[in-house]
């Protein structure tokens, strides 16, 4: 019988646990990863700083999408909106939550 184990990690701690314990370790803050350390399934963050950062990022995405909807409803064609997005340089990196 083959052992059905998955790799989970949190910080510098790496554990190999049974597949049945996946949900438990996700709730404890561990991420499920592959053998190269790539995150397969991310745990729900529990610290306030991370939650605030996700909140700010989500609010910004919502505002951007609402602006796009308003532009499309105002009569601009989809091609014009896409052309404007291509002219705008992409932002890189993350800002820290204030």
Secondary structure by P-SEA (a helix, b strand, c coil): cccbbbbbbcccbbbbbcccaaaaaaaabbbbbccccccccccccccaaaaaaaaaaaaaaaaaaaaaaaaaaacccaaaaaaaaaabbbbccccccc
